[in-house]
């Protein structure tokens, strides 16, 4: 068939099923194909598919005259990197930013524009490291978080707007944010010098919490693994890997198409947990933050007894872990959320408008061995009064374990009415078993 006789719609359909590279090659065959391959509707499709762009803008956010020019600008800006990896990193940041824009816009506002290739090279020169390819591209798209005074308590570390989020129990408060590259360099130099790590270990401090409790994440630039410091970080340089080693590959190979370091895997997993509701926002004292306590089964248990609903889950606390202590190697913080249904407390068919906690009973196991059996009054010194339909009463505590796997289960004793004015006999409320386990991904 004469190519000139082929209709424009058919040509457009054919070109739309090609890759951008193949479409550009086809444009060299004839003037008709060149004309069809230059149509902006075709390149808008390529920009949408590969870059998730619905308007023609360059990597700096500036408008371009066409989608074709837009696509060319992106390819030129990242021509030193494998294109599939660039697309993957952009999708990762797109997922995170989309969730933040819908659910946590005040945190989205702290994200910084990406750094230049020159800035990355200068950081590498200062630290004498070579960043893994995925991390380089991550910084090209977004240079961590920056906190303005009105959004924080005076410093980045004092803010609860960290992208990674955190947890709290007693006086221990953690909220992890991503460091801008220049701060990462400064922190790395200071911390490496402080803890005396050998210069042969090529680390970059990529994330941290400077709230009431410090927590640091170190990217090993040689292996691509991400580590988090334990309680022995300052004295022994002790760290725990945050991502399964088997998933990390080709972190410095610019020719392959399977590059993934721990930093990219870590952020992709974080995006997945945010999107599927495994972790959510929590508001306390008028301040919102991302809570790392799981909200969905199987990591979060739920039990309903006589109208009292109890949800429970735990999170591993690496900064308190002590791998050298056989009895307290791992520490877990657990969060208990209790509430009363709108129908109130119902016992033997009789409704009550309130009930109040009197006692707690915990059975804490390491593997299948009972480590602790606690039967005592109150929870963290409080006797919460539950009223129908009110917000959950939330409290957090912690427990050490000698093993990386365990569980907690138990019950609360409530009285209908109030402790000072009971309306009936005490009754037991189940706390369904929930796991204590060292996760594959540590945040």
JOWO-V474225 format. One record per helix or strand of 2 or more residues. SS is the DSSP state (H for helix, E for strand). FROM is the first residue (numbers start at 1). TO is the last residue. If there is no record, write none. Layout:
ss=SS from=FROM to=TO
ss=SS from=FROM to=TO
This chain:
ss=H from=3 to=5
ss=H from=8 to=16
ss=H from=20 to=26
ss=H from=31 to=37
ss=H from=40 to=51
ss=H from=67 to=77
ss=H from=83 to=103
ss=H from=105 to=108
ss=E from=111 to=113
ss=H from=117 to=127
ss=H from=133 to=141
ss=E from=142 to=145
ss=H from=149 to=151
ss=H from=156 to=158
ss=E from=165 to=169
ss=E from=172 to=179
ss=H from=181 to=195
ss=E from=203 to=210
ss=E from=214 to=220
ss=E from=226 to=229
ss=H from=233 to=236
ss=E from=239 to=241
ss=H from=245 to=247
ss=H from=262 to=275
ss=E from=280 to=284
ss=E from=287 to=291
ss=E from=300 to=305
ss=E from=308 to=316
ss=H from=318 to=320
ss=E from=330 to=340
ss=E from=345 to=347
ss=E from=350 to=352
ss=E from=354 to=366
ss=E from=369 to=377
ss=E from=385 to=388
ss=E from=393 to=401
ss=E from=405 to=418
ss=E from=421 to=422
ss=E from=427 to=437
